[in-house]
Amino acid sequence: MKQLFLVSFLLLCHSAFADKPGFGDTFVLSLGVMDHGGKADLSSTNVGDAESVIDLDELGLDDDQRVVWTSGRWRFTDRWELGASYTNFNTKGSASASRDYSYGDLDVTASATVASDLDIELYIVDVTWDLLSTDRSQLGVGLGLHVMDMGLSLSAELDLGTGAPVQTGSETGDATAPLPNFTLVGGHMLTDKLYLTAKAGVFSLDYDKYSGKLTSLRGMLEWRPKKNVGIGVGYQYVDVDVKVDGDLRERKYTLELDGPILFLTVGF
Protein backbone atom coordinates (compact mmCIF):
# COMPACT_ATOMS: atom_id res chain seq x y z
CA MET A 1 0.00 0.00 0.00
CA LYS A 2 2.83 2.39 0.84
CA GLN A 3 4.53 1.58 -2.45
CA LEU A 4 1.30 2.25 -4.36
CA PHE A 5 0.87 5.60 -2.61
CA LEU A 6 4.47 6.58 -3.37
CA VAL A 7 4.12 5.67 -7.07
CA SER A 8 0.83 7.59 -7.31
CA PHE A 9 2.40 10.65 -5.65
CA LEU A 10 5.39 10.60 -8.02
CA LEU A 11 3.11 10.29 -11.05
CA LEU A 12 1.02 13.24 -9.81
CA CYS A 13 4.11 15.38 -9.29
CA HIS A 14 5.37 14.45 -12.76
CA SER A 15 2.07 15.39 -14.41
CA ALA A 16 1.96 18.68 -12.48
CA PHE A 17 5.35 19.84 -13.74
CA ALA A 18 5.94 17.95 -16.98
CA ASP A 19 4.29 20.56 -19.21
CA LYS A 20 5.20 24.21 -19.62
CA PRO A 21 2.23 26.46 -18.90
CA GLY A 22 0.43 28.47 -21.55
CA PHE A 23 1.51 27.72 -25.11
CA GLY A 24 4.59 25.77 -24.02
CA ASP A 25 7.16 28.42 -25.01
CA THR A 26 10.65 28.71 -23.55
CA PHE A 27 11.02 32.33 -24.72
CA VAL A 28 8.22 34.88 -25.22
CA LEU A 29 8.77 38.38 -26.59
CA SER A 30 5.97 40.96 -26.69
CA LEU A 31 5.79 44.43 -28.23
CA GLY A 32 2.79 46.70 -27.93
CA VAL A 33 1.23 50.09 -27.41
CA MET A 34 -0.07 51.30 -24.07
CA ASP A 35 -2.48 54.18 -23.47
CA HIS A 36 -0.75 55.36 -20.32
CA GLY A 37 -2.61 57.51 -17.83
CA GLY A 38 -0.91 59.14 -14.89
CA LYS A 39 -1.64 60.87 -11.61
CA ALA A 40 1.12 62.26 -9.44
CA ASP A 41 1.84 64.33 -6.35
CA LEU A 42 5.50 65.34 -6.19
CA SER A 43 7.76 67.20 -3.81
CA SER A 44 11.46 67.97 -3.51
CA THR A 45 12.20 69.62 -0.17
CA ASN A 46 15.48 70.92 1.19
CA VAL A 47 16.24 69.63 4.69
CA GLY A 48 14.74 72.04 7.25
CA ASP A 49 12.22 73.61 4.82
CA ALA A 50 8.45 73.12 4.88
CA GLU A 51 7.21 70.51 2.41
CA SER A 52 5.47 71.82 -0.72
CA VAL A 53 3.51 69.30 -2.82
CA ILE A 54 2.57 69.86 -6.47
CA ASP A 55 0.52 67.72 -8.87
CA LEU A 56 0.24 67.21 -12.63
CA ASP A 57 -2.88 69.38 -13.06
CA GLU A 58 -1.23 72.30 -11.27
CA LEU A 59 1.69 72.13 -13.70
CA GLY A 60 -0.53 71.89 -16.77
CA LEU A 61 0.87 68.46 -17.62
CA ASP A 62 -1.05 66.09 -19.89
CA ASP A 63 -1.89 62.99 -17.88
CA ASP A 64 -2.58 60.70 -20.88
CA GLN A 65 0.16 59.37 -23.15
CA ARG A 66 0.39 56.67 -25.82
CA VAL A 67 3.69 54.84 -25.33
CA VAL A 68 5.57 51.71 -26.40
CA TRP A 69 5.30 48.71 -24.05
CA THR A 70 7.74 45.79 -24.21
CA SER A 71 7.92 42.52 -22.32
CA GLY A 72 9.93 39.30 -22.32
CA ARG A 73 9.80 35.96 -20.50
CA TRP A 74 12.28 33.09 -20.23
CA ARG A 75 11.23 29.76 -18.72
CA PHE A 76 14.69 28.46 -17.89
CA THR A 77 13.46 25.31 -16.08
CA ASP A 78 10.09 23.57 -15.87
CA ARG A 79 9.25 25.50 -12.70
CA TRP A 80 11.26 28.75 -12.87
CA GLU A 81 10.61 31.77 -15.07
CA LEU A 82 12.35 35.14 -15.49
CA GLY A 83 10.19 38.02 -16.72
CA ALA A 84 10.84 41.67 -17.54
CA SER A 85 8.90 44.61 -18.97
CA TYR A 86 9.49 48.28 -19.71
CA THR A 87 7.33 51.33 -20.23
CA ASN A 88 7.71 55.07 -19.79
CA PHE A 89 5.61 58.16 -19.14
CA ASN A 90 6.81 61.52 -20.45
CA THR A 91 4.85 64.75 -20.56
CA LYS A 92 5.54 68.48 -20.84
CA GLY A 93 3.36 71.40 -19.88
CA SER A 94 3.06 75.05 -19.00
CA ALA A 95 0.75 76.76 -16.52
CA SER A 96 0.34 79.94 -14.51
CA ALA A 97 0.95 79.36 -10.81
CA SER A 98 -2.09 80.01 -8.63
CA ARG A 99 -0.09 79.99 -5.38
CA ASP A 100 3.40 80.23 -3.97
CA TYR A 101 5.31 76.94 -3.74
CA SER A 102 8.84 75.58 -3.91
CA TYR A 103 10.57 72.69 -5.64
CA GLY A 104 14.12 72.14 -4.43
CA ASP A 105 15.90 75.49 -4.72
CA LEU A 106 13.23 76.96 -7.02
CA ASP A 107 10.70 79.28 -5.38
CA VAL A 108 7.61 79.87 -7.51
CA THR A 109 5.40 82.86 -6.85
CA ALA A 110 1.72 83.17 -7.73
CA SER A 111 1.12 84.37 -11.32
CA ALA A 112 4.51 83.10 -12.49
CA THR A 113 4.46 80.98 -15.66
CA VAL A 114 5.96 77.55 -15.00
CA ALA A 115 7.22 75.26 -17.75
CA SER A 116 7.61 71.62 -16.71
CA ASP A 117 8.95 68.34 -18.06
CA LEU A 118 8.14 65.06 -16.28
CA ASP A 119 9.77 61.76 -17.27
CA ILE A 120 9.12 58.42 -15.59
CA GLU A 121 10.63 55.14 -16.74
CA LEU A 122 9.37 51.89 -15.24
CA TYR A 123 11.35 48.64 -15.37
CA ILE A 124 9.76 45.49 -13.92
CA VAL A 125 11.83 42.35 -13.38
CA ASP A 126 10.75 39.24 -11.48
CA VAL A 127 11.62 35.60 -10.96
CA THR A 128 8.72 33.23 -10.27
CA TRP A 129 8.47 29.62 -9.15
CA ASP A 130 5.49 27.43 -10.01
CA LEU A 131 3.58 26.01 -7.09
CA LEU A 132 1.40 24.23 -9.63
CA SER A 133 1.80 23.86 -13.39
CA THR A 134 -0.20 21.67 -15.77
CA ASP A 135 -0.88 21.78 -19.50
CA ARG A 136 -3.90 24.05 -18.76
CA SER A 137 -3.14 26.12 -15.66
CA GLN A 138 -0.30 27.64 -13.68
CA LEU A 139 0.03 29.23 -10.24
CA GLY A 140 3.32 30.66 -9.00
CA VAL A 141 5.00 32.95 -6.51
CA GLY A 142 8.18 34.94 -6.73
CA LEU A 143 10.24 38.01 -6.01
CA GLY A 144 10.52 41.05 -8.22
CA LEU A 145 11.99 44.49 -8.58
CA HIS A 146 10.21 47.61 -9.84
CA VAL A 147 12.80 50.22 -10.79
CA MET A 148 11.32 53.68 -11.25
CA ASP A 149 13.54 56.35 -12.77
CA MET A 150 11.79 59.68 -12.17
CA GLY A 151 12.73 63.21 -13.13
CA LEU A 152 10.95 66.57 -13.04
CA SER A 153 12.34 69.82 -14.45
CA LEU A 154 10.72 73.20 -13.72
CA SER A 155 11.50 76.70 -14.90
CA ALA A 156 9.61 79.83 -13.88
CA GLU A 157 9.33 83.29 -15.42
CA LEU A 158 7.47 86.46 -14.49
CA ASP A 159 5.89 89.13 -16.66
CA LEU A 160 6.91 92.39 -14.95
CA GLY A 161 5.17 94.52 -17.56
CA THR A 162 8.48 95.82 -18.91
CA GLY A 163 8.63 93.72 -22.09
CA ALA A 164 9.81 90.14 -22.34
CA PRO A 165 9.14 87.91 -19.29
CA VAL A 166 12.04 87.50 -16.86
CA GLN A 167 13.15 84.00 -15.88
CA THR A 168 13.24 83.71 -12.12
CA GLY A 169 14.87 80.29 -11.83
CA SER A 170 14.86 76.63 -12.74
CA GLU A 171 15.30 73.33 -10.96
CA THR A 172 15.72 69.68 -11.97
CA GLY A 173 15.06 66.87 -9.53
CA ASP A 174 15.47 63.19 -10.27
CA ALA A 175 15.64 59.93 -8.37
CA THR A 176 15.91 56.23 -9.10
CA ALA A 177 13.92 54.04 -6.74
CA PRO A 178 14.46 50.24 -6.79
CA LEU A 179 11.40 48.78 -5.10
CA PRO A 180 11.48 45.04 -4.27
CA ASN A 181 8.17 43.22 -4.16
CA PHE A 182 6.51 39.86 -3.59
CA THR A 183 4.87 38.49 -6.77
CA LEU A 184 1.86 36.22 -7.33
CA VAL A 185 1.21 34.98 -10.88
CA GLY A 186 -1.41 32.74 -12.45
CA GLY A 187 -2.52 31.61 -15.88
CA HIS A 188 -5.18 29.44 -17.50
CA MET A 189 -5.83 28.16 -21.03
CA LEU A 190 -9.42 29.16 -21.82
CA THR A 191 -9.16 27.34 -25.15
CA ASP A 192 -6.31 25.78 -27.08
CA LYS A 193 -5.60 29.21 -28.63
CA LEU A 194 -6.63 31.59 -25.83
CA TYR A 195 -4.52 32.12 -22.68
CA LEU A 196 -5.41 34.35 -19.71
CA THR A 197 -2.71 35.48 -17.26
CA ALA A 198 -2.62 37.73 -14.21
CA LYS A 199 0.24 39.03 -12.08
CA ALA A 200 0.26 41.02 -8.85
CA GLY A 201 3.13 42.55 -6.91
CA VAL A 202 3.11 44.23 -3.49
CA PHE A 203 5.76 46.06 -1.46
CA SER A 204 5.72 47.94 1.84
CA LEU A 205 8.93 48.44 3.79
CA ASP A 206 11.75 50.82 4.66
CA TYR A 207 15.31 50.14 3.56
CA ASP A 208 18.40 52.23 2.99
CA LYS A 209 17.17 55.71 1.96
CA TYR A 210 13.83 54.46 0.56
CA SER A 211 10.48 54.04 2.28
CA GLY A 212 6.94 53.53 1.06
CA LYS A 213 4.63 51.06 -0.62
CA LEU A 214 3.86 49.69 -4.05
CA THR A 215 0.97 47.82 -5.67
CA SER A 216 1.34 46.43 -9.18
CA LEU A 217 -1.37 44.57 -11.15
CA ARG A 218 -1.36 43.28 -14.72
CA GLY A 219 -3.78 41.08 -16.65
CA MET A 220 -3.26 39.73 -20.19
CA LEU A 221 -5.42 37.84 -22.67
CA GLU A 222 -3.48 36.36 -25.60
CA TRP A 223 -4.78 34.67 -28.74
CA ARG A 224 -2.53 32.47 -30.88
CA PRO A 225 -3.93 32.00 -34.39
CA LYS A 226 -0.58 30.34 -35.19
CA LYS A 227 1.65 28.28 -32.90
CA ASN A 228 4.39 30.88 -32.41
CA VAL A 229 2.65 34.17 -33.19
CA GLY A 230 -0.11 35.84 -31.23
CA ILE A 231 -1.92 39.06 -30.43
CA GLY A 232 -3.40 40.20 -27.17
CA VAL A 233 -4.90 42.83 -24.94
CA GLY A 234 -4.11 43.66 -21.34
CA TYR A 235 -4.23 46.20 -18.55
CA GLN A 236 -1.46 47.38 -16.23
CA TYR A 237 -1.81 49.34 -12.99
CA VAL A 238 1.03 50.57 -10.78
CA ASP A 239 0.49 52.57 -7.58
CA VAL A 240 3.63 53.89 -5.86
CA ASP A 241 4.05 55.99 -2.72
CA VAL A 242 7.76 56.38 -2.06
CA LYS A 243 10.05 58.72 -0.13
CA VAL A 244 13.74 59.11 -0.98
CA ASP A 245 15.88 60.65 1.78
CA GLY A 246 19.08 62.45 0.77
CA ASP A 247 21.70 64.27 2.81
CA LEU A 248 20.39 67.68 1.70
CA ARG A 249 16.98 66.96 0.21
CA GLU A 250 13.93 64.74 0.66
CA ARG A 251 11.86 63.71 -2.36
CA LYS A 252 8.37 62.23 -2.27
CA TYR A 253 6.49 60.66 -5.17
CA THR A 254 2.90 59.49 -5.09
CA LEU A 255 2.18 58.01 -8.52
CA GLU A 256 -0.60 56.11 -10.25
CA LEU A 257 0.27 54.82 -13.72
CA ASP A 258 -2.25 52.67 -15.55
CA GLY A 259 -3.74 51.89 -18.92
CA PRO A 260 -4.80 49.30 -21.51
CA ILE A 261 -2.24 47.49 -23.69
CA LEU A 262 -2.49 46.10 -27.22
CA PHE A 263 0.43 43.83 -28.15
CA LEU A 264 1.96 41.31 -30.55
CA THR A 265 3.75 38.21 -29.26
CA VAL A 266 6.34 35.79 -30.60
CA GLY A 267 7.01 32.59 -28.68
CA PHE A 268 9.54 29.83 -29.31
Secondary structure, 3 states (H helix, E strand, C coil): CHHHHHHHHHHHHHHHHCCCCCCCCCEEEEEEEEEEEEEEEEEEEECCCCCCCEECCCCCECCEEEEEEEEEEECCCCCEEEEEEEEEEEEEEEEECCCCEEECCEEECCCCEEEEEEEEEEEEEEEEEEEEECCCEEEEEEEEEEEEEEEEEEEEEECCCCCCCEEEEEEEEEEEEEEEEEEEEEEEEEECCEEEEEEEEEEEEEECCEEEEEEEEEEEEEECCCCCEEEEEEEEEEEEEEEEECCCEEEEEEEEEEEEEEEEEEEC
